[in-house]
Amino acid sequence: MPRNRITRLSLKSKIAFFMLALIVACVPLAAHVMLSLFQGEFARTVQTQQQTLVALIAGELDDKIRVAQGALIDAANSVSADDIATPGKALRFLQRLPGLNSHFDNGTFLFTPNGDLIAGTDPTTARAGNSFGDREYIRATKTSGAPHISPPFVSRQAHHHPIIMFTAPVIAPNGTLIAILCGSFDLMKDNFLGSLAATKIGQTGFFYLFTTDRQMIMHPDRQRILDTTLLQGYRNFAAQVDARGRLTVRMANRQGVPVISTFVRLLTVDWILAADFPVKEAYAPLRTAERSAWLSIIPGGFFLVIAMWLFMRHLTLPIVQLKEQIRETEETGVYRNVLIKSGDEIADVAEAFNSLMNRLHEKEDKLYHLSTHDAMTGLYNRLFFEAELERLNWGRTYPVSIVMVDVDNLKRVNDTLGHAAGDTLIAAAARALREAFRTEDVVARIGGDEFAILLELANEGAAAAALARIREAVVRCNGPESESFLSLSLGAATATVVNTLYETWKLADQRMYEEKGRRKGRRRDDVGRDE
C-alpha cells in the first residue's frame, strides 16, 4: 500500500507536470506539424466523402433504372399477339399500364421488329405506321433480342427535347421477336434524371451524367445535354473510370476553377456519374481552422489558459462520468456499478460508492422480498396480491382468471393435533400450488388457510385446467410418505372485460365456499351411512 501511494500521481501532481511540459514545449512548431497533418487528412476526408456521396447517388440511379427497366420487361412479357393485332388493341394495352406510364414521363410505345410504330401514349407521334427503324434503340434491340437503354437523342415529338429510350423485346412463345415495347424519359423534365441537375454539393458543386462515349446526358446547364466536347482532362479521367469503376481527382474545369472531380461508373448502363466541387469551397473550413489556430497560438498566454482548461476538463472527466452515472441511477431507479478507470482518487471514490450501493441494494432486495412474500410459505402475500389485482383490473391483459383455494379442516387439525400440524398442512398446500402453477403466475397466501392465484390471459378453459392441476398435485402430496392428509376446496372465475376483477374475485370465492359446503355435506352423508 505505501508503494502505491508513492507511484500513483494525485490530481495536483498531474497538473504540475503538465504545466512544466507545456512551458518547455515548442508550441508553434507542434502547431505547424499538427496543422500540416490535419490538412492532408482533411483533403483525403473530403475526397473520400465526395466519392462516397457520388457512389451513393450512382447506386440510387442504378436502382431507379433497374426498377424502370424491370417494369418495362414485365410489361413486355405480358404482351400477347392479340394485344398488337391492331393499333387500337395496342393502345388499349398501353393504357392499361398506368404504373408503367408513371415510370416513363415521355410516353410508352409499341413498335414492330422493323421499327414501325404500332401505338403509343403520346398523341403527337403515336400515328400507326410511322417508321422509326433508323433509331439506334430499334436496331440494337432487334439485333440483340435483349432489353436496351439508348444514349440521349433529340425526339421527333413536338417538343423536340433530348430523351432516353428504354426498350424490352416482346417474344412469342416460339421464341420469335414480334414487337418492341419502349418507354421514354424526357431529359428536360424533373424525373429522376432531371432532378440530378438541381442536386448540389455544398453551395456551388454540382452533378452531371454522360455516356462512356463522352456524350452529356444531364447537366445543370441543360443546353449542354447531348454535348460531346468534354475537356481533354475529363476524357482522360473518364477513361480511367472504365477500368476502376470510380475515381476522384483534383483538376481545373472549363472556367479554369480548381475543382475536386469524382467519376463513378453506373452498373446498369454504360454511363458515368460525375461531380465537381470547387476546391475553394471544399477547403473553406480548413482555411478557417488554420487562421483560427494561428490566431490562437500567437498570444501564448491565451493559448496556455485554453490548454489548461482543456486539460482540466480531461482530468475532471471521470468526476463528470461518476456524477452522470449516479444521477442516472437516481432518475431511473435501476442501479449498475459505476465504471471509472482513471487510476486515481476518483476511482477510489467510485469503488467505495459501488461497495456501499451493493450493500444497500442487497438490503433493499431483502426488504422487498419480505414485504411481498408470506414468511411461512414463501408465496406472495395479500398485499402483493391486491396490488397485482389493482394493476390487472385496469390493464389490457384480459381475460384474467382468479382461483381461490381454502385448506379444509385446518381448525380441526389445529385444535386436535396442534398448530405445528396445522403449519405442516399449510406448507403442504403451498407446495401443491407451487407444483401446479408457473413461476410467473401470482400465487399468494391471503389469509390463514386461504390462497389466491391470478392467471393473466387465461380463459375459463385455462382456469378449469388449473383446478385439475391443483387436484392432481394434492393427490401427489397425499402419498404414502405424507405426514398429514391435505384437502383443498377450490373455486375459479374469469374476467373478460376491464374493471371486473373484484367481482370476479368475489365470484371465485363464492364458488370455493360452495365446493367447501358440498364437501361437508358429502362427509355428513358418509357418516350417516356408516351409522
KAJO-V115201 format. One record per residue. N is the residue number from 0. RES is the residue in one small letter. NEAR is the number of other C-alpha atoms within 10 Angstrom. Layout:
BEGIN
n-><N,N>
res-><RES,RES>
near-><NEAR,NEAR>
END
This chain:
BEGIN
n-><0,1,2,3,4,5,6,7,8,9,10,11,12,13,14,15,16,17,18,19,20,21,22,23,24,25,26,27,28,29,30,31,32,33,34,35,36,37,38,39,40,41,42,43,44,45,46,47,48,49,50,51,52,53,54,55,56,57,58,59,60,61,62,63,64,65,66,67,68,69,70,71,72,73,74,75,76,77,78,79,80,81,82,83,84,85,86,87,88,89,90,91,92,93,94,95,96,97,98,99,100,101,102,103,104,105,106,107,108,109,110,111,112,113,114,115,116,117,118,119,120,121,122,123,124,125,126,127,128,129,130,131,132,133,134,135,136,137,138,139,140,141,142,143,144,145,146,147,148,149,150,151,152,153,154,155,156,157,158,159,160,161,162,163,164,165,166,167,168,169,170,171,172,173,174,175,176,177,178,179,180,181,182,183,184,185,186,187,188,189,190,191,192,193,194,195,196,197,198,199,200,201,202,203,204,205,206,207,208,209,210,211,212,213,214,215,216,217,218,219,220,221,222,223,224,225,226,227,228,229,230,231,232,233,234,235,236,237,238,239,240,241,242,243,244,245,246,247,248,249,250,251,252,253,254,255,256,257,258,259,260,261,262,263,264,265,266,267,268,269,270,271,272,273,274,275,276,277,278,279,280,281,282,283,284,285,286,287,288,289,290,291,292,293,294,295,296,297,298,299,300,301,302,303,304,305,306,307,308,309,310,311,312,313,314,315,316,317,318,319,320,321,322,323,324,325,326,327,328,329,330,331,332,333,334,335,336,337,338,339,340,341,342,343,344,345,346,347,348,349,350,351,352,353,354,355,356,357,358,359,360,361,362,363,364,365,366,367,368,369,370,371,372,373,374,375,376,377,378,379,380,381,382,383,384,385,386,387,388,389,390,391,392,393,394,395,396,397,398,399,400,401,402,403,404,405,406,407,408,409,410,411,412,413,414,415,416,417,418,419,420,421,422,423,424,425,426,427,428,429,430,431,432,433,434,435,436,437,438,439,440,441,442,443,444,445,446,447,448,449,450,451,452,453,454,455,456,457,458,459,460,461,462,463,464,465,466,467,468,469,470,471,472,473,474,475,476,477,478,479,480,481,482,483,484,485,486,487,488,489,490,491,492,493,494,495,496,497,498,499,500,501,502,503,504,505,506,507,508,509,510,511,512,513,514,515,516,517,518,519,520,521,522,523,524,525,526,527,528,529,530>
res-><m,p,r,n,r,i,t,r,l,s,l,k,s,k,i,a,f,f,m,l,a,l,i,v,a,c,v,p,l,a,a,h,v,m,l,s,l,f,q,g,e,f,a,r,t,v,q,t,q,q,q,t,l,v,a,l,i,a,g,e,l,d,d,k,i,r,v,a,q,g,a,l,i,d,a,a,n,s,v,s,a,d,d,i,a,t,p,g,k,a,l,r,f,l,q,r,l,p,g,l,n,s,h,f,d,n,g,t,f,l,f,t,p,n,g,d,l,i,a,g,t,d,p,t,t,a,r,a,g,n,s,f,g,d,r,e,y,i,r,a,t,k,t,s,g,a,p,h,i,s,p,p,f,v,s,r,q,a,h,h,h,p,i,i,m,f,t,a,p,v,i,a,p,n,g,t,l,i,a,i,l,c,g,s,f,d,l,m,k,d,n,f,l,g,s,l,a,a,t,k,i,g,q,t,g,f,f,y,l,f,t,t,d,r,q,m,i,m,h,p,d,r,q,r,i,l,d,t,t,l,l,q,g,y,r,n,f,a,a,q,v,d,a,r,g,r,l,t,v,r,m,a,n,r,q,g,v,p,v,i,s,t,f,v,r,l,l,t,v,d,w,i,l,a,a,d,f,p,v,k,e,a,y,a,p,l,r,t,a,e,r,s,a,w,l,s,i,i,p,g,g,f,f,l,v,i,a,m,w,l,f,m,r,h,l,t,l,p,i,v,q,l,k,e,q,i,r,e,t,e,e,t,g,v,y,r,n,v,l,i,k,s,g,d,e,i,a,d,v,a,e,a,f,n,s,l,m,n,r,l,h,e,k,e,d,k,l,y,h,l,s,t,h,d,a,m,t,g,l,y,n,r,l,f,f,e,a,e,l,e,r,l,n,w,g,r,t,y,p,v,s,i,v,m,v,d,v,d,n,l,k,r,v,n,d,t,l,g,h,a,a,g,d,t,l,i,a,a,a,a,r,a,l,r,e,a,f,r,t,e,d,v,v,a,r,i,g,g,d,e,f,a,i,l,l,e,l,a,n,e,g,a,a,a,a,a,l,a,r,i,r,e,a,v,v,r,c,n,g,p,e,s,e,s,f,l,s,l,s,l,g,a,a,t,a,t,v,v,n,t,l,y,e,t,w,k,l,a,d,q,r,m,y,e,e,k,g,r,r,k,g,r,r,r,d,d,v,g,r,d,e>
near-><5,6,7,8,10,9,8,13,15,14,14,9,11,14,15,10,11,14,16,10,10,13,11,8,11,10,15,13,10,11,15,14,11,11,18,13,11,15,17,10,12,17,15,12,12,16,21,14,12,21,23,15,15,22,21,13,17,22,17,14,19,16,14,16,21,15,13,19,23,15,19,26,20,13,18,21,15,11,21,17,14,9,16,21,11,13,19,14,15,22,20,15,19,23,15,10,14,10,13,21,19,12,22,21,17,22,22,28,22,30,27,23,22,16,21,19,23,26,29,26,18,15,11,11,17,20,15,16,14,14,15,17,17,10,12,16,23,25,16,16,22,23,10,10,18,15,22,21,22,19,23,22,18,14,17,13,13,10,11,11,19,20,22,22,23,23,26,27,29,28,20,14,9,6,9,12,16,18,26,29,28,26,26,21,24,23,26,18,14,14,14,15,22,19,14,20,20,14,13,15,17,11,10,11,18,20,23,22,26,25,21,18,14,20,19,24,27,27,23,18,10,16,11,14,23,21,15,14,12,15,12,9,12,18,15,11,17,28,15,14,19,17,10,11,16,22,19,19,13,15,16,17,16,8,6,8,13,16,20,23,26,28,28,27,27,22,16,15,16,15,22,26,24,25,23,25,25,24,19,14,16,22,15,12,11,17,14,10,15,18,11,11,15,14,12,15,16,12,10,14,11,12,16,17,11,13,15,16,12,12,16,14,13,12,16,15,14,20,19,13,14,20,14,13,17,17,12,14,15,11,9,8,9,8,15,13,15,18,14,18,11,14,12,15,14,19,18,14,14,21,16,12,15,17,13,11,15,15,11,12,13,11,12,12,12,11,11,11,14,14,14,18,19,19,13,12,17,18,20,23,23,19,16,19,22,14,12,13,19,14,11,21,19,14,12,14,15,19,18,27,27,28,26,28,28,25,21,19,17,20,14,11,17,15,12,11,11,12,14,11,17,22,18,15,24,23,15,23,26,20,17,22,24,17,15,19,16,11,9,9,12,21,26,28,28,21,12,11,19,18,25,27,23,23,25,18,15,21,18,17,10,15,21,16,14,21,19,14,17,21,19,14,18,22,14,13,20,15,11,8,7,11,13,16,14,21,20,21,21,25,24,25,24,26,23,18,15,15,14,15,24,15,13,20,24,15,19,23,23,17,19,22,18,15,17,20,13,13,16,14,12,12,12,12,12,11,10,9,8,7,6>
END
